[in-house]
Amino acid sequence: MARRQWMAVGVVVVATAAALAATWWERPAQAPEAPVGPQPTPLAWTAQIEPLAGDGHPGDRDGASAQARFAEPYALLRTADGSVYFTDAGDNNRIRRRLPDGRVETVAGQGEGLADGPGLQARFNTPSGIAADAQGNLYVADTGN
């Protein structure tokens, strides 16, 4: 008895799918409707994507941009002086900065933990967001704490 019930369900599913497919294939082609309201203006630029820092391998290394290593960069922030700050989670749990001259340095955090304090005395647990105010103070979303 159970076998027949399963077969009946299978027949219904197959028949329904076939009917839906037949209905879809038989629909006449229709021209798309004209858009209503303002339309976006195409931009006349070509995107160029380049690495900002890092050598493509995970790790924790400051120095020249092309040799720097990050564990899990989450967020970045560009400041008025041209520096770019990264939140670097994973095994690093640090805030890193790429200076305008191309060097990368750690500015806050020394491994996982929960410790307030200036710069390298602070500890983070999955820093995932970063912002700055007009005075240049950094604010970090420390997701794991």
VENMO-V135374 format. One record per residue. PHI is phi in degrees with one decimal (999 if undefined). Layout:
phi
PHI
PHI
//
This chain:
phi
999
-61.5
-62.9
-64.9
-63.2
-65.9
-64.4
-63.7
-62.7
-61.0
-64.2
-63.1
-63.2
-63.0
-63.7
-66.0
-62.1
-63.9
-65.0
-65.8
-63.6
-62.9
-62.6
-64.6
-69.2
-84.5
-65.4
-71.0
-66.9
-123.2
-70.5
-64.4
-71.8
-67.1
-64.8
-111.0
89.5
-64.6
-114.3
-66.5
-90.5
-61.9
-89.5
-96.5
-146.3
-117.2
-67.3
-125.9
-109.1
-134.5
-64.9
-85.8
-166.6
108.1
-104.3
90.8
-116.8
-71.1
161.8
-142.8
-144.1
-87.8
128.6
-59.8
-49.9
-70.3
-105.4
-65.8
-131.2
-129.0
-86.6
-143.5
-66.5
-102.9
-125.7
-139.6
-144.0
-100.3
-101.7
-59.5
-80.6
93.8
-74.2
-122.7
-97.6
-120.3
-90.4
-120.9
-87.8
65.3
-77.3
-86.8
51.4
-137.4
-109.9
-117.3
-133.9
-100.9
-78.3
-57.7
-80.7
101.1
-75.8
-112.1
-140.2
-84.9
-110.8
-156.1
93.0
-142.3
93.4
-69.6
161.9
-136.6
-150.6
-78.5
150.3
-74.1
38.9
-72.9
-80.9
-70.9
-132.7
-123.8
-135.8
66.9
-66.3
-126.8
-150.0
-149.4
-148.1
-136.0
-98.4
-63.8
-86.6
91.0
-71.6
-95.1
-125.4
-117.3
-85.5
-99.7
-57.0
-79.0
-106.8
//
